[in-house]
Amino acid sequence: MINQQEHYSRHIALTEVGKTGQAKISQAKVLVVGAGGLGCPILLYLTAAGVGTIGFMDDDVVSESNLQRQILYDIQSLGMLKVKVAHRKLQTLNPDCHLIPIAKRLTRENASEITRNYDVVVDATDNLLSRYIIDDACQENNKPFVYGSICEFEGQVSVFNYQGGPGYRNLFPYHEKIKDFQQPLGVLGAIPGIIGSIQASETLKIILGHSTLSGKLLLINLLKGTFKTIRII
């Protein structure tokens, strides 16, 4: 067991969090879909923050090309299930969190059943189809969906299906061509850390009841050094 007063002292010192807010965080249930580039910083910060229950899904194993950006893993992790390695490391960070590793992909068949058990769903996937599956399940179960996406030097963050705000399909209408979409393989190692950290922050703000990126899309380009927010109509 940790010393909660000491462990969360920097949260408690914030007027916008305090003891009441930290109690809300400790009672929250968050599902993170994906334990790769985005999933690693999201899981680390939500665990450190003391989110009471964190489920995380991924059916992949650690490969050497992951290590350039997926900061939960190391050379000793190669060939091991990501959720298994992440579970072990996250437990040492905060043993008070109830961690639920799920070694499978989110599919149309299991999405509704799994997401209904959580308060917030966080997208840490790397493909378009999974985001439509998340969006549909969150719409069905009335769950907020924290979206993040990365490509090369760029990233995006938004919050969907929150307090009457727009969904993912409102921003990106579905069409059949997305099934064949291939995302570029290149990505700057630091960009998932930045985008994932913002996703973790948005998740905590939802739990605390503060203003979020709902109805907005944050666009970041590290090569140009630009941050832009556009409104989703």
Disulfide bonds with the S-S distance in Angstrom:
none
